[in-house]
Amino acid sequence: MFQLKHILATGVIPQDRNMARNLAHSLGVAIAAGKYPEGTKLPHEPELATLHSVSRTVVREAVRHLVAKGMVEVKPRAGTRVMPRTAWNLLDEDVVAWTFEAGVSVGDFADLNEVRSVFEPTAAEIAARRGSPEAKARISKAYQDMEAAVGKPNEFVFADAQFHIEILQATENQYLCALRNILYAGLLSSIHKTNSNIEMNRKSLPLHQRVEEAIVAGDTAAAREAMSNLLSDAFKRLSD
């Protein structure tokens, strides 16, 4: 079962690679925040090494991460240039996380929610039709975790995101399941905004419960409608 945990928190990658990922994270957030605007160059390798107290080898590895994600390009004798946002791999888990950590606008949230509205109602419908008893039990458990955490906003956020991810996994569709890895950071950020206090959490519970009940009952039409209603409520709160 997929759990909400970033690779940096797993502790299973080599220390030097961990340092490179940490640096890539710092630079990625800085780029997403506009500290290094598109078309500009990052500081030279020795300067980055000094600024971040790492070796030049770590800097090179971190830059390779950013190149792979489309955020920068490296050319001989031309340095490392920040690429336009349109070139970024916006479906990459790290890029999503860095972008939301840097701070996003209402428009960014709206874009994310439009994407969610495309696939989540269908995912709920498929989960109701195809989900195994075990998968449906995990959806119910995630909902129960939301109920238990309703008075604890931070815990509620993670339980809420896990609820949506369990639905994706219940579809047993490899492409829908893959979305768990690229959207959870956005989901967490979005839910932080729409469920920022206990009262909002309480109001959202019945909407989630209707989704859970429809999926467990195998009612495909009701599952689709309930998820659509849940997302519509979230969109409305984002715009308030």
Sequence and secondary structure as in RCSB ss.txt:
>XXXX:A:sequence
MFQLKHILATGVIPQDRNMARNLAHSLGVAIAAGKYPEGTKLPHEPELATLHSVSRTVVREAVRHLVAKGMVEVK
PRAGTRVMPRTAWNLLDEDVVAWTFEAGVSVGDFADLNEVRSVFEPTAAEIAARRGSPEAKARISKAYQDMEAAV
GKPNEFVFADAQFHIEILQATENQYLCALRNILYAGLLSSIHKTNSNIEMNRKSLPLHQRVEEAIVAGDTAAARE
AMSNLLSDAFKRLSD
>XXXX:A:secstr
   S  GGGT  S HHHHHHHHHHHHHHHHHHTTSS TT B   HHHHHHHHT  HHHHHHHHHHHHHTTSEEEE
TTTEEEE  GGGS TTSHHHHHHHHHH   HHHHHHHHHHHHHHHHHHHHHHHHH  HHHHHHHHHHHHHHHHTT
T HHHHHHHHHHHHHHHHHHTT HHHHHHHHHHHHHHHHHHHHHT SHHHHHHHHHHHHHHHHHHHHT HHHHHH
HHHHHHHHHHHHHH 
